[in-house]
Amino acid sequence: MNQPTIHIVRSTRRKRTIQAKQEEGEFWIYLPSGMSQAEENKWIDRMMNATERRKQRHQLNTDEVLWKRAHELNTLFFDGVLEFHIRFVTNQHTRFGSCTSSTKRIRISDRVRTMPRWVQDYVILHELTHLVYPNHSKKFWEKVNQYRYAERA
């Protein structure tokens, strides 16, 4: 694996915050100007490791993994009888998921990818339940609340 080119950008206006971004094989780290070389090296390692972890997590949370988990929850909570299409989308900024019960399409915000597994499961189960109850009725909530972490999620 090739190491990305690292660009350090120091700013006198930046006092405590450190920021990093990666674009096309180049890694940009924004640091306060008064930071020592030792601190700089520590932050370069830390930010590169965090970026790599995020990338790996993203790869683990593919549509295929989402589909598999949704079918596991379908089996656990609905005896596997639900039919649906599910995928991650990047255009949901105000909600975590949506379901069109008439077409059996479920869309999960890509922001959910980075959330803990139990929260992901809740969002998936919430949307699966809309296939049975296309509203937020009492029966809908009774079904969703069968998930042990529903209130916490």
DSSP file (Angstrom, degrees, kcal/mol; ACC not computed):
  #  RESIDUE AA STRUCTURE BP1 BP2  ACC     N-H-->O    O-->H-N    N-H-->O    O-->H-N    TCO  KAPPA ALPHA  PHI   PSI    X-CA   Y-CA   Z-CA
    1    1 A M              0   0    0      0, 0.0     2,-0.2     0, 0.0     0, 0.0   0.000 360.0 360.0 360.0 130.0    0.0    0.0    0.0
    2    2 A N        -     0   0    0      1,-0.1    23,-0.0     0, 0.0     0, 0.0  -0.534 360.0-122.8 -76.6 138.4    1.4    3.4   -1.0
    3    3 A Q        -     0   0    0     -2,-0.2    -1,-0.1     1,-0.1     3,-0.1  -0.623  30.9-117.8 -77.1 137.6    1.7    6.0    1.7
    4    4 A P        -     0   0    0      0, 0.0     2,-0.3     0, 0.0    22,-0.2  -0.367  30.5 -99.0 -72.0 156.3   -0.2    9.2    0.9
    5    5 A T  E     -a   26   0A   0     20,-1.8    22,-3.6    -2,-0.1     2,-0.5  -0.610  41.2-141.1 -70.7 131.9    1.7   12.5    0.5
    6    6 A I  E     -a   27   0A   0     -2,-0.3     2,-0.5    20,-0.2    22,-0.2  -0.866  16.7-169.9-105.0 127.6    1.3   14.4    3.8
    7    7 A H  E     -a   28   0A   0     20,-3.2    22,-2.8    -2,-0.5     2,-0.5  -0.969   7.4-156.5-114.8 126.2    0.8   18.1    3.8
    8    8 A I  E     -a   29   0A   0     -2,-0.5     2,-0.6    20,-0.2    22,-0.2  -0.898   7.1-169.7-103.0 126.7    1.0   20.0    7.1
    9    9 A V  E     -a   30   0A   0     20,-3.1    22,-2.8    -2,-0.5     2,-0.4  -0.963   5.4-164.9-118.7 115.9   -0.8   23.3    7.3
   10   10 A R  E     -a   31   0A   0     -2,-0.6     2,-0.4    20,-0.2     3,-0.1  -0.786   4.7-169.8-101.2 144.1   -0.1   25.5   10.3
   11   11 A S  E     -a   32   0A   0     20,-1.9    22,-1.9    -2,-0.4    23,-0.3  -0.997  26.6-153.4-136.5 134.7   -2.2   28.4   11.3
   12   12 A T  S    S+     0   0    0     -2,-0.4    -1,-0.1     1,-0.2    22,-0.1   0.750 102.3  57.6 -73.1 -23.3   -1.7   31.1   13.9
   13   13 A R  S    S+     0   0    0     -3,-0.1     2,-0.6     2,-0.0    -1,-0.2   0.762  89.4  83.8 -76.9 -25.1   -5.5   31.4   14.1
   14   14 A R        +     0   0    0     17,-0.2    19,-0.5    -3,-0.2    -3,-0.2  -0.695  52.8 169.6 -81.8 121.4   -5.8   27.7   15.1
   15   15 A K  S    S-     0   0    0     -2,-0.6    -1,-0.2    17,-0.1    19,-0.1   0.869  71.2 -11.6-101.2 -48.0   -5.3   27.4   18.8
   16   16 A R  S    S+     0   0    0     15,-0.1     2,-0.2     2,-0.0    -2,-0.1   0.579 101.9  99.3-130.3 -19.2   -6.2   23.9   19.9
   17   17 A T        -     0   0    0     14,-0.1     2,-0.4     2,-0.0    -3,-0.0  -0.465  46.4-163.7 -83.9 147.5   -8.0   22.1   17.1
   18   18 A I        -     0   0    0     -2,-0.2     2,-0.3    13,-0.1    13,-0.2  -0.981  10.1-176.0-124.9 138.4   -6.5   19.7   14.8
   19   19 A Q  E     -B   30   0A   0     11,-1.8    11,-3.3    -2,-0.4     2,-0.3  -0.970   4.2-172.4-136.2 149.1   -8.2   18.7   11.5
   20   20 A A  E     +B   29   0A   0     -2,-0.3     2,-0.3     9,-0.2     9,-0.2  -0.993   5.0 175.8-141.0 148.4   -7.4   16.1    8.8
   21   21 A K  E     -B   28   0A   0      7,-2.2     7,-3.2    -2,-0.3     2,-0.5  -0.988  16.6-146.8-147.8 153.5   -8.7   15.3    5.4
   22   22 A Q  E     +B   27   0A   0     -2,-0.3     2,-0.4     5,-0.2     5,-0.2  -0.984  19.1 172.1-125.2 128.8   -7.7   12.9    2.7
   23   23 A E  E >   -B   26   0A   0      3,-2.8     3,-2.0    -2,-0.5    -2,-0.0  -0.977  65.5 -25.5-139.7 123.4   -8.2   13.5   -1.0
   24   24 A E  T 3  S-     0   0    0     -2,-0.4     3,-0.1     1,-0.3    -1,-0.1   0.856 126.7 -41.8  45.3  52.9   -6.8   11.5   -3.9
   25   25 A G  T 3  S+     0   0    0      1,-0.2   -20,-1.8   -21,-0.1     2,-0.4   0.542 116.9 109.6  77.2   6.4   -3.9   10.0   -2.1
   26   26 A E  E <   -aB   5  23A   0     -3,-2.0    -3,-2.8   -22,-0.2     2,-0.5  -0.950  54.1-153.5-117.5 138.0   -2.9   13.2   -0.3
   27   27 A F  E     -aB   6  22A   0    -22,-3.6   -20,-3.2    -2,-0.4     2,-0.5  -0.944   7.5-163.7-114.3 121.1   -3.4   13.7    3.4
   28   28 A W  E     -aB   7  21A   0     -7,-3.2    -7,-2.2    -2,-0.5     2,-0.5  -0.914   4.8-173.1-109.3 125.9   -3.8   17.2    4.7
   29   29 A I  E     -aB   8  20A   0    -22,-2.8   -20,-3.1    -2,-0.5     2,-0.6  -0.981   9.6-155.6-121.8 127.3   -3.4   17.9    8.4
   30   30 A Y  E     +aB   9  19A   0    -11,-3.3   -11,-1.8    -2,-0.5   -20,-0.2  -0.896  23.1 172.1-105.7 121.2   -4.2   21.3    9.9
   31   31 A L  E     -a   10   0A   0    -22,-2.8   -20,-1.9    -2,-0.6   -17,-0.2  -0.855  39.0 -95.6-127.6 157.1   -2.4   22.2   13.1
   32   32 A P  E >   -a   11   0A   0      0, 0.0     3,-1.2     0, 0.0   -20,-0.2  -0.467  37.5-124.3 -66.1 147.1   -1.9   25.2   15.4
   33   33 A S  T 3  S+     0   0    0    -22,-1.9   -21,-0.1   -19,-0.5   -18,-0.1   0.771 104.5  59.6 -68.6 -25.3    1.3   27.0   14.5
   34   34 A G  T 3  S+     0   0    0    -23,-0.3    -1,-0.3   -19,-0.1     2,-0.2   0.330  76.0 122.5 -87.4   9.6    2.8   26.7   18.0
   35   35 A M    <   -     0   0    0     -3,-1.2    -4,-0.0     1,-0.1     2,-0.0  -0.491  62.1-120.7 -76.9 139.0    2.8   23.0   18.2
   36   36 A S     >  -     0   0    0     -2,-0.2     4,-2.6     1,-0.1     5,-0.1  -0.268  22.9-111.2 -72.5 162.9    6.2   21.2   18.8
   37   37 A Q  H  > S+     0   0    0      1,-0.2     4,-2.6     2,-0.2     5,-0.2   0.882 119.1  53.0 -62.3 -39.3    7.6   18.7   16.3
   38   38 A A  H  > S+     0   0    0      2,-0.2     4,-2.0     1,-0.2    -1,-0.2   0.921 111.3  45.5 -63.1 -44.0    7.0   15.9   18.8
   39   39 A E  H  > S+     0   0    0      2,-0.2     4,-2.5     1,-0.2    -2,-0.2   0.899 111.1  54.2 -64.5 -41.1    3.3   16.8   19.1
   40   40 A E  H  X S+     0   0    0     -4,-2.6     4,-2.4     1,-0.2    -2,-0.2   0.937 108.8  47.7 -58.3 -48.1    3.1   17.2   15.4
   41   41 A N  H  X S+     0   0    0     -4,-2.6     4,-2.1     1,-0.2    -1,-0.2   0.893 110.7  52.0 -61.2 -40.5    4.4   13.7   14.8
   42   42 A K  H  X S+     0   0    0     -4,-2.0     4,-2.4     1,-0.2    -1,-0.2   0.926 112.0  45.9 -60.9 -44.6    2.0   12.3   17.4
   43   43 A W  H  X S+     0   0    0     -4,-2.5     4,-2.8     2,-0.2     5,-0.3   0.842 108.0  55.9 -71.5 -33.4   -1.0   14.0   15.7
   44   44 A I  H  X S+     0   0    0     -4,-2.4     4,-2.3    -5,-0.2     5,-0.2   0.959 112.2  43.3 -60.4 -49.8    0.1   12.9   12.2
   45   45 A D  H  X S+     0   0    0     -4,-2.1     4,-2.4     1,-0.2    -2,-0.2   0.932 115.3  49.2 -59.9 -47.0    0.1    9.2   13.4
   46   46 A R  H  X S+     0   0    0     -4,-2.4     4,-2.3     1,-0.2    -2,-0.2   0.922 113.7  44.6 -61.5 -46.5   -3.2    9.7   15.3
   47   47 A M  H  X S+     0   0    0     -4,-2.8     4,-2.2     2,-0.2    -1,-0.2   0.872 113.3  50.0 -70.1 -36.8   -5.0   11.3   12.4
   48   48 A M  H  X S+     0   0    0     -4,-2.3     4,-2.1    -5,-0.3    -1,-0.2   0.903 112.1  48.4 -67.6 -39.8   -3.8    8.8    9.8
   49   49 A N  H  X S+     0   0    0     -4,-2.4     4,-2.5    -5,-0.2    -2,-0.2   0.910 111.3  50.0 -65.2 -42.0   -4.8    5.9   12.0
   50   50 A A  H  X S+     0   0    0     -4,-2.3     4,-2.3     1,-0.2    -2,-0.2   0.905 110.6  49.8 -63.2 -41.3   -8.3    7.4   12.6
   51   51 A T  H  X S+     0   0    0     -4,-2.2     4,-2.2     1,-0.2    -1,-0.2   0.903 111.0  49.2 -64.5 -41.1   -8.8    7.9    8.9
   52   52 A E  H  X S+     0   0    0     -4,-2.1     4,-2.4     2,-0.2    -2,-0.2   0.901 110.0  50.9 -65.5 -41.3   -7.7    4.4    8.2
   53   53 A R  H  X S+     0   0    0     -4,-2.5     4,-2.7     2,-0.2    -2,-0.2   0.913 110.3  49.9 -61.6 -42.8  -10.1    3.0   10.8
   54   54 A R  H  X S+     0   0    0     -4,-2.3     4,-2.4     1,-0.2    -2,-0.2   0.907 110.6  50.3 -61.5 -41.9  -13.0    5.1    9.3
   55   55 A K  H  X S+     0   0    0     -4,-2.2     4,-2.0     2,-0.2    -2,-0.2   0.916 111.9  46.8 -63.2 -43.9  -12.2    3.7    5.9
   56   56 A Q  H  X S+     0   0    0     -4,-2.4     4,-1.9     2,-0.2    -2,-0.2   0.908 111.8  50.9 -65.1 -42.3  -12.2    0.1    7.2
   57   57 A R  H  X S+     0   0    0     -4,-2.7     4,-1.3     1,-0.2    -2,-0.2   0.901 108.9  52.2 -60.9 -41.0  -15.4    0.6    9.0
   58   58 A H  H  < S+     0   0    0     -4,-2.4     3,-0.3     1,-0.2    -1,-0.2   0.904 108.8  49.6 -62.1 -41.7  -17.0    2.1    5.9
   59   59 A Q  H  < S+     0   0    0     -4,-2.0     3,-0.5     1,-0.2    -1,-0.2   0.841 108.7  53.3 -67.3 -32.6  -15.9   -1.0    3.9
   60   60 A L  H  < S+     0   0    0     -4,-1.9     2,-0.7     1,-0.2    -1,-0.2   0.767 103.1  60.2 -72.0 -24.8  -17.4   -3.3    6.5
   61   61 A N  S  < S+     0   0    0     -4,-1.3    -1,-0.2    -3,-0.3    -2,-0.1  -0.439  76.3 148.0-103.0  58.6  -20.7   -1.5    6.3
   62   62 A T     >  -     0   0    0     -2,-0.7     4,-2.5    -3,-0.5     5,-0.2  -0.312  65.8-101.0 -83.6 170.9  -21.5   -2.1    2.6
   63   63 A D  H  > S+     0   0    0      1,-0.2     4,-3.0     2,-0.2     5,-0.2   0.860 124.5  56.9 -58.4 -35.1  -25.0   -2.6    1.1
   64   64 A E  H  > S+     0   0    0      2,-0.2     4,-2.3     1,-0.2    -1,-0.2   0.916 108.2  44.8 -64.6 -43.1  -24.3   -6.3    1.2
   65   65 A V  H  > S+     0   0    0      2,-0.2     4,-2.6     1,-0.2    -2,-0.2   0.904 113.8  51.0 -66.6 -40.8  -23.6   -6.3    4.9
   66   66 A L  H  X S+     0   0    0     -4,-2.5     4,-2.6     2,-0.2    -2,-0.2   0.933 110.3  49.3 -59.8 -47.2  -26.7   -4.1    5.4
   67   67 A W  H  X S+     0   0    0     -4,-3.0     4,-2.1     1,-0.2    -2,-0.2   0.918 111.6  49.1 -58.3 -45.6  -28.8   -6.5    3.4
   68   68 A K  H  X S+     0   0    0     -4,-2.3     4,-1.8     1,-0.2    -1,-0.2   0.927 112.8  46.5 -62.3 -45.6  -27.6   -9.5    5.3
   69   69 A R  H  X S+     0   0    0     -4,-2.6     4,-2.4     1,-0.2    -1,-0.2   0.896 110.1  53.6 -66.5 -38.8  -28.3   -7.8    8.7
   70   70 A A  H  X S+     0   0    0     -4,-2.6     4,-2.3     1,-0.2    -1,-0.2   0.893 109.1  49.0 -61.7 -39.4  -31.7   -6.7    7.6
   71   71 A H  H  X S+     0   0    0     -4,-2.1     4,-2.0     2,-0.2    -1,-0.2   0.847 108.7  53.1 -70.6 -32.8  -32.6  -10.3    6.6
   72   72 A E  H  X S+     0   0    0     -4,-1.8     4,-2.3     2,-0.2    -2,-0.2   0.923 112.0  45.2 -63.9 -43.7  -31.3  -11.6   10.0
   73   73 A L  H  X S+     0   0    0     -4,-2.4     4,-2.9     2,-0.2     5,-0.5   0.864 109.1  56.5 -68.6 -35.2  -33.6   -9.0   11.8
   74   74 A N  H  X S+     0   0    0     -4,-2.3     6,-2.4    -5,-0.2     4,-2.1   0.916 110.0  45.6 -59.0 -43.7  -36.4  -10.0    9.4
   75   75 A T  H  X S+     0   0    0     -4,-2.0     4,-0.8     4,-0.3    -2,-0.2   0.918 116.1  45.5 -65.9 -44.3  -36.0  -13.6   10.6
   76   76 A L  H  < S+     0   0    0     -4,-2.3    -2,-0.2     1,-0.2    -1,-0.2   0.896 128.7  21.9 -67.3 -41.8  -35.8  -12.7   14.3
   77   77 A F  H  < S+     0   0    0     -4,-2.9    -3,-0.2    -5,-0.1    -2,-0.2   0.666 135.3  28.6-105.5 -19.1  -38.7  -10.3   14.4
   78   78 A F  H >< S-     0   0    0     -4,-2.1     3,-1.9    -5,-0.5    -3,-0.2   0.155 100.8-111.3-130.7  18.5  -40.9  -11.2   11.5
   79   79 A D  T 3<  -     0   0    0     -4,-0.8    -4,-0.3     1,-0.3    -3,-0.1   0.734  68.4 -73.6  55.0  24.1  -40.3  -14.9   11.0
   80   80 A G  T 3  S+     0   0    0     -6,-2.4    -1,-0.3    -7,-0.1    -5,-0.2   0.636 104.1 122.6  72.6  15.3  -38.5  -14.0    7.7
   81   81 A V    <   +     0   0    0     -3,-1.9     2,-0.2    -7,-0.4    -2,-0.1   0.665  41.0 100.6 -86.9 -15.4  -41.8  -13.2    5.8
   82   82 A L        -     0   0    0     -8,-0.2     2,-0.4    -4,-0.1    -4,-0.1  -0.462  55.3-157.2 -75.1 140.3  -41.0   -9.6    4.8
   83   83 A E        +     0   0    0     -2,-0.2     2,-0.3    48,-0.1    -2,-0.0  -0.955  31.1 138.5-112.7 136.2  -39.8   -8.9    1.3
   84   84 A F        -     0   0    0     -2,-0.4     2,-0.4     2,-0.0    21,-0.2  -0.988  47.5-124.6-165.8 166.1  -37.9   -5.7    0.7
   85   85 A H  E     -c  105   0B   0     19,-2.6    21,-3.2    -2,-0.3     2,-0.4  -0.984  32.8-176.4-119.3 134.7  -35.0   -3.9   -1.0
   86   86 A I  E     +c  106   0B   0     -2,-0.4     2,-0.3    19,-0.2    21,-0.2  -0.991  10.2 152.4-136.6 142.0  -32.5   -2.1    1.3
   87   87 A R  E     -c  107   0B   0     19,-1.5    21,-2.6    -2,-0.4     2,-0.3  -0.988  42.4-100.8-159.6 161.1  -29.5    0.1    0.7
   88   88 A F  E     -c  108   0B   0     -2,-0.3     2,-0.3    19,-0.2    21,-0.2  -0.637  37.2-167.2 -81.6 144.8  -27.4    2.9    2.0
   89   89 A V  E     -c  109   0B   0     19,-2.3    21,-2.5    -2,-0.3     3,-0.3  -0.947  21.9-151.8-131.9 155.7  -28.0    6.4    0.6
   90   90 A T  S    S+     0   0    0     -2,-0.3    19,-0.1    19,-0.2    -1,-0.0   0.393  84.3  71.8-105.5   1.5  -26.0    9.6    0.9
   91   91 A N        +     0   0    0      1,-0.0     2,-0.8     2,-0.0    -1,-0.1   0.240  68.2  97.3-106.9  15.1  -28.9   12.1    0.4
   92   92 A Q        +     0   0    0     -3,-0.3    19,-0.3     1,-0.2    -3,-0.1  -0.880  34.8 152.5-104.3 105.9  -30.7   11.7    3.8
   93   93 A H  S    S+     0   0    0     -2,-0.8    -1,-0.2     1,-0.1     3,-0.1   0.605  71.5  41.4-108.1 -16.0  -29.5   14.5    6.1
   94   94 A T  S    S+     0   0    0      1,-0.1     2,-0.3     0, 0.0    -2,-0.1   0.505 116.2  39.2-111.6  -6.7  -32.5   14.9    8.4
   95   95 A R        -     0   0    0      1,-0.1     3,-0.1     3,-0.0    -1,-0.1  -0.951  64.6-138.8-139.7 161.0  -33.5   11.3    9.0
   96   96 A F  S    S-     0   0    0     -2,-0.3    13,-2.8     1,-0.2     2,-0.3   0.718  83.3  -2.7 -92.1 -23.6  -31.7    8.0    9.5
   97   97 A G  E     -D  108   0B   0     11,-0.3     2,-0.3    -9,-0.0    -1,-0.2  -0.988  55.7-161.5-159.9 163.6  -33.9    5.9    7.4
   98   98 A S  E     -D  107   0B   0      9,-2.4     9,-2.7    -2,-0.3     2,-0.4  -0.989   5.0-158.9-150.2 154.7  -37.0    5.8    5.3
   99   99 A C  E     -D  106   0B   0     -2,-0.3     2,-0.8     7,-0.2     7,-0.2  -0.998  10.9-160.6-138.2 131.2  -39.4    3.2    3.9
  100  100 A T  E >>> -D  105   0B   0      5,-2.7     5,-1.5    -2,-0.4     4,-1.3  -0.901  13.8-169.6-106.9  99.3  -41.8    3.3    1.0
  101  101 A S  T 345S+     0   0    0     -2,-0.8    -1,-0.1     1,-0.2     5,-0.0   0.810  79.6  60.9 -64.6 -30.4  -44.1    0.4    2.0
  102  102 A S  T 345S+     0   0    0      1,-0.2    -1,-0.2    -3,-0.1    29,-0.0   0.842 118.6  28.5 -66.5 -32.2  -45.8    0.3   -1.4
  103  103 A T  T <45S-     0   0    0     -3,-0.8    -1,-0.2     2,-0.1    -2,-0.2   0.461 104.2-127.0-104.3  -4.2  -42.6   -0.5   -3.2
  104  104 A K  T  <5 +     0   0    0     -4,-1.3   -19,-2.6     1,-0.2     2,-0.5   0.837  57.9 148.6  61.0  35.5  -40.9   -2.3   -0.3
  105  105 A R  E   < -cD  85 100B   0     -5,-1.5    -5,-2.7   -21,-0.2     2,-0.5  -0.889  27.8-170.1-105.9 128.4  -37.9    0.0   -0.6
  106  106 A I  E     -cD  86  99B   0    -21,-3.2   -19,-1.5    -2,-0.5     2,-0.5  -0.966   1.4-167.3-118.0 131.3  -35.9    0.9    2.5
  107  107 A R  E     -cD  87  98B   0     -9,-2.7    -9,-2.4    -2,-0.5     2,-0.5  -0.975   2.3-163.8-119.6 130.4  -33.2    3.5    2.5
  108  108 A I  E     -cD  88  97B   0    -21,-2.6   -19,-2.3    -2,-0.5   -11,-0.3  -0.954  27.1-114.2-115.7 129.2  -30.7    3.9    5.3
  109  109 A S  E >   -c   89   0B   0    -13,-2.8     3,-1.9    -2,-0.5     4,-0.3  -0.319  18.9-128.7 -60.1 139.1  -28.6    7.1    5.7
  110  110 A D  G >  S+     0   0    0    -21,-2.5     3,-1.0     1,-0.3     4,-0.4   0.676 105.3  75.1 -64.7 -14.5  -24.9    6.5    5.2
  111  111 A R  G >  S+     0   0    0    -19,-0.3     3,-0.9   -22,-0.2    -1,-0.3   0.778  84.9  65.0 -64.4 -24.8  -24.5    8.3    8.5
  112  112 A V  G X  S+     0   0    0     -3,-1.9     3,-1.7     1,-0.2    -1,-0.2   0.754  82.5  78.3 -69.8 -24.0  -25.8    5.2   10.2
  113  113 A R  G <  S+     0   0    0     -3,-1.0    -1,-0.2    -4,-0.3    -2,-0.2   0.838  95.5  45.7 -52.3 -36.9  -22.7    3.3    9.0
  114  114 A T  G <  S+     0   0    0     -3,-0.9    -1,-0.3    -4,-0.4    -2,-0.2   0.456  93.9  99.1 -91.9  -0.2  -20.5    4.8   11.7
  115  115 A M  S <  S-     0   0    0     -3,-1.7     5,-0.1    -4,-0.2    -3,-0.0  -0.439  88.0 -82.6 -83.2 159.9  -23.0    4.2   14.5
  116  116 A P    >>  -     0   0    0      0, 0.0     4,-2.3     0, 0.0     3,-0.9  -0.211  42.3-110.5 -58.9 154.2  -22.8    1.3   17.0
  117  117 A R  H 3> S+     0   0    0      1,-0.3     4,-2.8     2,-0.2     5,-0.2   0.859 116.6  56.2 -55.8 -40.4  -24.2   -2.0   15.8
  118  118 A W  H 3> S+     0   0    0      1,-0.2     4,-1.5     2,-0.2    -1,-0.3   0.814 108.9  47.4 -67.4 -28.3  -27.2   -1.8   18.2
  119  119 A V  H <> S+     0   0    0     -3,-0.9     4,-2.4     2,-0.2    -1,-0.2   0.897 110.7  51.6 -75.6 -42.0  -28.2    1.6   16.8
  120  120 A Q  H  X S+     0   0    0     -4,-2.3     4,-2.6     1,-0.2    -2,-0.2   0.932 109.2  51.1 -56.8 -45.8  -27.9    0.3   13.3
  121  121 A D  H  X S+     0   0    0     -4,-2.8     4,-2.9     1,-0.2    -1,-0.2   0.899 108.6  51.7 -60.2 -40.9  -30.1   -2.6   14.2
  122  122 A Y  H  X S+     0   0    0     -4,-1.5     4,-2.9     2,-0.2    -1,-0.2   0.937 110.3  47.6 -61.5 -46.4  -32.7   -0.3   15.7
  123  123 A V  H  X S+     0   0    0     -4,-2.4     4,-2.1     2,-0.2    -2,-0.2   0.925 114.2  47.2 -62.0 -44.3  -32.8    1.9   12.5
  124  124 A I  H  X S+     0   0    0     -4,-2.6     4,-2.7     1,-0.2    -2,-0.2   0.942 113.9  47.2 -62.0 -47.8  -33.1   -1.2   10.3
  125  125 A L  H  X S+     0   0    0     -4,-2.9     4,-2.5     1,-0.2    -2,-0.2   0.902 109.0  55.1 -62.1 -41.3  -35.9   -2.7   12.5
  126  126 A H  H  X S+     0   0    0     -4,-2.9     4,-1.0    -5,-0.2    -1,-0.2   0.936 112.6  42.4 -55.6 -48.3  -37.7    0.6   12.6
  127  127 A E  H  X S+     0   0    0     -4,-2.1     4,-0.5     1,-0.2     3,-0.4   0.877 111.6  54.0 -71.3 -36.8  -37.9    0.7    8.8
  128  128 A L  H >X S+     0   0    0     -4,-2.7     3,-1.6     1,-0.2     4,-0.5   0.902 103.9  57.2 -60.4 -39.5  -38.7   -3.0    8.5
  129  129 A T  H >X S+     0   0    0     -4,-2.5     4,-3.0     1,-0.3     3,-1.1   0.808  94.7  65.8 -63.6 -29.1  -41.6   -2.5   10.8
  130  130 A H  H 3< S+     0   0    0     -4,-1.0    -1,-0.3    -3,-0.4    -2,-0.2   0.730  89.8  66.1 -64.9 -20.2  -43.0    0.2    8.4
  131  131 A L  H << S+     0   0    0     -3,-1.6    -1,-0.3    -4,-0.5    -2,-0.2   0.811 113.9  30.7 -68.6 -27.8  -43.5   -2.6    5.9
  132  132 A V  H << S+     0   0    0     -3,-1.1    -2,-0.2    -4,-0.5    -1,-0.1   0.836 136.4  25.7 -93.8 -43.7  -46.1   -4.0    8.3
  133  133 A Y     <  -     0   0    0     -4,-3.0     2,-1.6     2,-0.1    -1,-0.3  -0.890  68.4-165.2-123.7  96.8  -47.4   -0.8    9.8
  134  134 A P  S    S+     0   0    0      0, 0.0     2,-0.2     0, 0.0    -4,-0.1  -0.084  72.5  47.3 -78.9  42.9  -46.8    2.2    7.4
  135  135 A N  S    S-     0   0    0     -2,-1.6    -2,-0.1     2,-0.1    -3,-0.1  -0.815  96.3 -96.5-155.5-170.4  -47.4    4.6   10.3
  136  136 A H        +     0   0    0     -2,-0.2    -6,-0.0     4,-0.1     5,-0.0  -0.338  65.7 151.1-117.2  49.5  -46.3    5.2   13.9
  137  137 A S     >  -     0   0    0      1,-0.1     4,-2.3    -4,-0.1     5,-0.2  -0.100  64.3 -97.1 -72.5 174.0  -49.4    3.6   15.4
  138  138 A K  H  > S+     0   0    0      1,-0.2     4,-2.3     2,-0.2     5,-0.2   0.910 127.1  51.3 -59.8 -42.5  -49.5    1.9   18.8
  139  139 A K  H  > S+     0   0    0      2,-0.2     4,-2.0     1,-0.2    -1,-0.2   0.882 107.0  54.4 -64.0 -37.8  -49.0   -1.5   17.1
  140  140 A F  H  > S+     0   0    0      1,-0.2     4,-2.5     2,-0.2    -2,-0.2   0.960 111.4  43.9 -57.3 -51.9  -46.0   -0.1   15.2
  141  141 A W  H  X S+     0   0    0     -4,-2.3     4,-2.6     1,-0.2    -2,-0.2   0.840 108.6  57.7 -67.4 -33.1  -44.3    0.9   18.4
  142  142 A E  H  < S+     0   0    0     -4,-2.3    -1,-0.2    -5,-0.2     4,-0.2   0.919 110.7  44.3 -60.5 -42.0  -45.2   -2.3   20.2
  143  143 A K  H >< S+     0   0    0     -4,-2.0     3,-1.5     1,-0.2     4,-0.3   0.945 114.5  47.5 -67.8 -48.3  -43.3   -4.2   17.5
  144  144 A V  H >< S+     0   0    0     -4,-2.5     3,-1.9     1,-0.3    -2,-0.2   0.886 105.8  60.1 -60.4 -38.9  -40.3   -1.8   17.5
  145  145 A N  T 3< S+     0   0    0     -4,-2.6    -1,-0.3     1,-0.3    -2,-0.2   0.512  82.9  80.2 -72.9  -2.7  -40.1   -2.0   21.3
  146  146 A Q  T <  S+     0   0    0     -3,-1.5     2,-0.4    -4,-0.2    -1,-0.3   0.722  73.1  92.7 -69.6 -20.3  -39.6   -5.7   21.1
  147  147 A Y  S X  S-     0   0    0     -3,-1.9     3,-2.0    -4,-0.3     4,-0.3  -0.639  82.5-137.5 -74.4 125.8  -36.0   -4.8   20.3
  148  148 A R  T 3  S+     0   0    0     -2,-0.4     3,-0.2     1,-0.3     4,-0.2   0.721  99.5  42.4 -63.8 -23.3  -34.3   -4.8   23.7
  149  149 A Y  T 3> S+     0   0    0      1,-0.1     4,-3.0   -31,-0.1    -1,-0.3   0.188  79.6 113.7-105.8  17.4  -32.3   -1.6   23.0
  150  150 A A  T <4 S+     0   0    0     -3,-2.0    -1,-0.1     1,-0.2    -2,-0.1   0.927  79.7  42.9 -55.9 -50.8  -35.2    0.4   21.4
  151  151 A E  T  4 S+     0   0    0     -4,-0.3    -1,-0.2     1,-0.2    -2,-0.1   0.897 116.8  48.0 -65.6 -38.5  -35.5    3.0   24.1
  152  152 A R  T  4        0   0    0      1,-0.3    -1,-0.2    -4,-0.2    -2,-0.2   0.877 360.0 360.0 -68.5 -38.3  -31.7    3.4   24.4
  153  153 A A     <        0   0    0     -4,-3.0    -1,-0.3   -35,-0.1    -2,-0.2   0.490 360.0 360.0 -68.8 360.0  -31.2    3.7   20.6
